[in-house]
Amino acid sequence: MGARISKALGISTFLSWSVALILLLTVSRPGRGSEARVERRTSNPPKTQNQTLPESGPQAPDPQVKTVLDKMAAAGITRPSSVADVRRAYLFYPKLSGTPEHVFHIEDRQIPGPLSNITVRLYTPNPTSGLPILVFFHGGGFVAGNLDAYDNPLRSVTNRCECIVVSVAYRLSPENKYPAAPEDAYAATKWVAEHADSIGGDPSRIAVGGDGAGGNLAAVVTLMARDRGTPSLAFQILIYPSLDFSTMRPSWWAETDAPTVSREAKRQISIAYLPITANLSDPFIAPIHAKDLKNLPAALLITYEGDNPMRAEGEEYARRLTQDGVAARVSLYPNAIHGFFLMAGDLDAGKKCIDEVATTVRNAFKSKPTSPSLKSLPRSTPRN
């Protein structure tokens, strides 16, 4: 099982040695020449954050990141190299997410999916009807993650954004290979658009977002929605997204032993996620290979410096969005690690990321007109 994918990835790896060595010497640093606006987050951000990022040198180790990595090392979850390793890590990450915030109403629902029901968790910040909606897809390399792992950060997002957040438990691999995850993600988004008024939401103000593999799914859903004609989406939040299944990029050779993501883990995840007939250039697998990115919703792409082999593909995607007429901004966090959106209890970067996601989406919703016909929705007893 997966022999053809493994062979293809192996051939790609063999051929990429000479290419990668040349590119490592000649390619520009990530972000150089990009038309997308790049903003660098700092410990004490200035009041005006719309600055172009200058070239930056090596970053000193961050004490908070070191403490987190020490905790992860003690738990035996650094440098994952298998599906089992990734799943263990995502069981540990909630311990780093901090204290859960009170939310007005939280409800789990079963909604229809392509083959079976999909579980979604709805976070509602207040009893107001006609709230905008963020549909969120969790990370975990398509093989791990669940609603509970993302409960704390999404509580914070719904409160600060003042929007409904719908967290989607899409099917995982290797039990359910591609296209199960993106089809579930699209089906959930379409259901939200069609039933927005029944959950107190505004169907004209819907955004999608996710981190890691969830960032991939958010990007794929925007492509599916455009190509299939529905639903209309207002914004996309891509947090250190996985946008390309190739490991030929120089960053994957420079960062072979990153503490929370590695080339070997990517290879194992690719084998687990993709069927043997998969085309690695399919844009619903790797959005960066889409023929064009025109007529997509505006985007915020959050990435980080340091051991981040996916930064280059993320910044390239933002650049392509901008070149195709889509407003896109890159927010670059220094001294962070993959998964920091889940680590607000231990990392200031995690807190800032949650705040930035909430503020950006709230501002995007404010720029969209409210649907003229919205029903009021009676609320049941909150579950927190």
N, C-alpha and C positions, 0 to 999 in steps of 0.2 A: 504494500500500500504506500503510495506516495513515491514510488521508485522513479517515475518519469520526472516529477518535480525535483526530487533530490538530484537526479542526473543533470537536469537543466541548470539547477543552481550550481552544481559542481562545475559544469562547463563554463558557466558565467564567471565563476570564481577564478578558474584557470586562465581564461582569456583576459580577465581584468587585471592580472598582476602587472603586465607591462604598461597597460593603459593607466592604471592607478598610479604607478611610479612616476609616469610622465606628468599626469595631472597634478599630483602632489607638488611638483616643482613649478607648475605653470598656472594652475587655476588661481583665481583671485579669492580673497577671503570671503566668507559668506556675507552677503548683503552689499558688497561693492557693486556699484553700477545699477543697483536696483531702483526701479522707479517707485516702488512702494515705500511709503514713509516708515522709517524704522526708529523706534523710540527705545531708549535704554532705561530700564528701571534701576533706581538707586535706593539705598537705605533711607535717604531723606530726599524724596523727589521734589524738584522745584515746582513752583506754582504753575508754570507753563511747561508742559511736557511734550510739545510738538517740535522737538529738536531732532535734527538728523544725526544719526549715530556716527561718531568718528571711528576710525580704526582703533581697536583696543588691544593692548598686549595681554600677556598671561595674567590670570587673576589669582590672587593669593587665596589659599584654602579658607573657606568660611567656617568659623567655629560651630555655627548651628548645623551646617551640613555635615561636618565631621562627627558631631554628636549623633545625628540621625544615622549616619553610616555605621557608627560603632554599635548602635542599637540593632541595626539590620544584620551586621556581622555576627553579633551575639545570638541572634535568632536564626542564623544560617541561611539568609535569603539574599545575600549579595551575589552579583555576577551570575544571574540565572542562565542555565544552559539547556533547559528542557521545559516541556509543558508543565510538568509537576512542580518545577521550581517557580515558575511564574504564578501558578495557582497558590502556592504557599505564601508568596510575597503579597498577593492581594488579600489574603486572610490576615496578614500582619498590618498592612497599611492603615486600617481604621484606628489602630492604637496611636497613630501619629496625628489624627485629625482634630483633636481638641474636644472641647465640651459642646454637646449639641445645643443649638438654639431652640427656643420655643417657637413653634409655627402655629398659626391660627387653625389650620386643618390639614391633615395628612391622610390620604386614603389609597389603598392598593385596589386596583381593578384588573379584571381580565377583559381584554379586548380581542376581537377576531384578528388572526394573522393569516399568512398564506397557507399554512398547513395545520396550525393549531393555535390556541389562544396565546396571547402575549401578555405577560404581567407588566403593568405599569404602576408607578407610584406618583400620585398627584400631590404637590405641595401648593397650598393656597395661602397667601400671606394675610388676607383680610376678607371680610364678607362682601366687598364691592363686586358687582357684576361687570362684565366687559373688560376683564383684565387681559393684558397681553400674555403670551405664552412662550416659554422656552422649552423645546423638546431636547432632552439631553441623553446622550449615549455614553455609557461608561467605558473606560479603558480596560486593558488587560490582555492585549495582544490577540484578541478574538477568541482566546481560550480561557480567560479568567475574568474576575470582576463580577459584581452583583449589585442589587439595589442597596443593600445594607452597607457595603463598602463605601458608597458615595452619599450616604444619608447626611452626614454632618456638613460637608461643603454645600450640598444643595439646599439644606435648610437655610444656610447663611445667604445663598444667592437669592432664594425666593423672597426673603425678608428685605434685603437691600435693593433688589431690583424692583420690588413690588409687582412681581409678575407670577403667574402660575408656572411652576416647573413640572414637567412630565418626564420622569426618569424611566427609561425603557430597558427591560430585561430581555434583550434579544437572545436568540439561540447561539450557543457557543460551540466552538470546534474543540477537538476533532469529532465529537459526536454528531455535529451538524455542520458540514462543510459549506463553503461558498456555493451558492449565493444566499444561504439562509440568513446570515446576519444583516446584510444590506436590505434584503427584501423585508425582513421584520422591521428594520428601522424605517424604511419608506412606508410600510403599511401602518405603523404606529403614527407617523407624522400625518399621513392622509386621514386617519381616523380622528386625530386631534382637530384637524381643519374642519372635518365634516360634523364633529360633535362639540365644537368649541363652546357654543352657547349653553349646552347641557352641563358643562363643568365650570361655567361662569367666566368663560374666556371670550376673546375677540378674534374671530377667524381672519380678520384682515391684518392682525399683528402677531405673526408666529415666526419665531427664530429657531434655528437648530444649533446645537453645539455638542462638543465632546472632547475628551482628552485621549491622546495616544491612538489606539484603535478606534475609540469613539470619535476622535477628530476625523479619522478616515471616513467613518460612517456618516458623519455630518456633511462632509464635503460630497460624498457619493449621493446622499439624499438630495442635495441641491441640484446635482446633475440629473438625477432621476426625475425630480419635480419639473425641471426645465424641459427635459426631453419628452416626458409623458404629459406635460401640459397642466399638471396640478400636483400639489397645492401651490399657492403663491406664498413665497417666503420673504420675510423682511430682512433677515440678517443671518450670518453664520459666525460662530465662535469656534476656532480651531486651536486647541491647546496642545502644544508639542505633538502635532498630528503625524501619523505614519501615512505617507502619501505615495510611496514607491516601494515595490517589493524587491527591487534590484539592490545588490550590495556592491555595485561597481563604482559608486561614488567614492571619491577620496576620503570623505569623512568616515566611511565604514571601515577603511583601512587604518586611518589615524586613531580611531577610537574603538579598538578591538576588545578592550577589556574594561569598558565603562561599568560602574558599580551597579546600575539598575537596568541596563539594557546592553546587549552584546550582539556581535555578528552571529555567533552560534545560536543564541536564543532566537534571533530573527530567522535563521535557517530552519530551526525546529518548528517555529510558529508557522512559517510558510508551508511546510510539509503538512502540518496539522490542519491548516485553514483551507488550503486550496486543493481541489480535485486534480487528478492526474491530467485532465484535459484543459486545465486553466491556461489562459493567455495572460502572461504577466504584464502585457500592455493594455489589457482591458481597463478602461477608465473607471468602471465600477469596482475594480480591484485596486487599481493605482490611479487615483484622480489626476495625478500629475501628467498622465499620458492622454488626457482628454484632448481631442482635436482642437477645441477652442473652449474658452471659459466665458464667453459672452453671455449677457443676460442672466447672470447669477446674482444672488444677493450680496450686498457689501459684506466685508469680512474683517475680523480681527484675528490675526494669527499670533499666538503667544508661544515663544520659544525661549531658549536659555543658552548661556555660554557655558563652557566647560566640556565635560564628557558627553557630548550631544551629537551622535552621528546623524540625527534626523534634522538638524538645524538647516543644513544646506537645501534640502528638498522643500522644507517649509518656506524658506525665504524665496526660493525660485517660484513656488506656487503663488505667493503673494505678488511677486513681480509680474507673473503671467496674468494674474487677475487684473492688475493695474493696466497692463498693456492692452487687455481686451475691454477696457472701459469700465471695469468694476472697481469701486473704491475699496482699497485694501490697506491695512496698516499692520506692521509687525511690531510687537512689543517684546523686547529682549531683556531677560532677567539675568543678571550676573550671579555667578556662584550658586547655581541651583542644580537640581538633579531631576531625572525623569520621575514623574509621579508627584511633584511638589504641590500640585493642586490638592492632593489628598493629605498634605502634611502641615496644615495650618496650625495645628497644636504645637508643633516644634519648630517650624520655619516661618520667619517673617515673610519670605517670598510667597509662601502658601496663602497667608492672610492677604497680601497685596494682590495676588492673582484673583482670589475670590472677589475682592473689592472691585478690581478692574473689570472682571467679567460682568458683575452686576451693574456697574455704572455705565459701561459701554452699551449693554443691551437695553438698559432703561432709556438712555439717550437715543438709541436707534428707534425704539418704540415711540418716543415722543415726537419723532420726525414723521411718523406715519399717522394719517387720519384715522380716527376711531370709526368702527363700523356703525352706520346710522341706525341699524335695528338690532338692539341687544335686549335680551330678556334678563330680568333679575332672577337670581338663583337662591332659593332658601338653603341655608347651610345646616348640616347635621352637627352633632356634637364633635368637637375637635378631637383628633387622636394625635398625641405628641410623643 
